[in-house]
Amino acid sequence: MNAKQILMKEITELTTLMETEYPELYQYLDENPMTIPATNHPHIDIVVLKEYLESLKGLLQHHLETHKKN
């Protein structure tokens, strides 16, 4: 697998985790500014995918810190 495929796999796994374990968080993914391209045909490269993955991780981390389960 190349780097782009690995990043896509990680993004898919993380969004699937959010969908199944944190549905209250998953519903907001489509509102994430990272997912709204500014052009009709955006260039998606490794840097963009890494930034998006990090934004997803940050979103989940913030959610876990602010909504601790007992």
N, C-alpha and C positions, 0 to 999 in steps of 0.2 A: 504494500500500500504506500502511496506517496503521501506527502505531508498534508495536502489538501483533503485527501480521503480520510486521513486520520482525524483531522479537525472536524470534518463533517460528521464522522462517526461519534466523536465526543459530544458535539452539539446535539445530535439526535438522541444520544443516551441521556444527556442532561435534561433535554426538554421532555423526554418520555418520563423520566423520574419526576419532574415537576408536574406533569399531567396526572400521573398515578398517585403520587404521595402528597402533593401540594396543589390540589385543584384550585384552591383559592388564590394561589399565586399564578398558576398557569393561565388563567383567564386574562391576565394583564400583558402577556407576552406580545400580543399583536399591537399593543400600544407603545411598546418599547421603541424609542427613536432610532435605535440601531436597525430595526427591521423595516423602516420606511425609507426606501431609496429616494434620492433627490432627482434622479434622472430616470428616463424610461428604460434604459439598458445599462444598469450600473455594472461597473467592473468589480467582480468579486475575486479577490486574491487571498493569499495566505495571511497577509497583514489584517485584512478586513475580517476574515474568519476568526483569527486569534482575538481581535478586539471584541467581536461579538461573543465568543466563548467566555472571555473574561467578564463581559458585562452580565452574562447569564449567571456565572459563578458568583459575582458580586450581588446580584439580585437575590439569589438563593441564600447567600450568607447573611445578608441584611435581614431577610425574612426570618431565618432561623434565630438570629440574635434578638429580634424584636417580638417574636411569637414563640417563645420557648414552650415546648410541650412538657406537661408534668407527668 
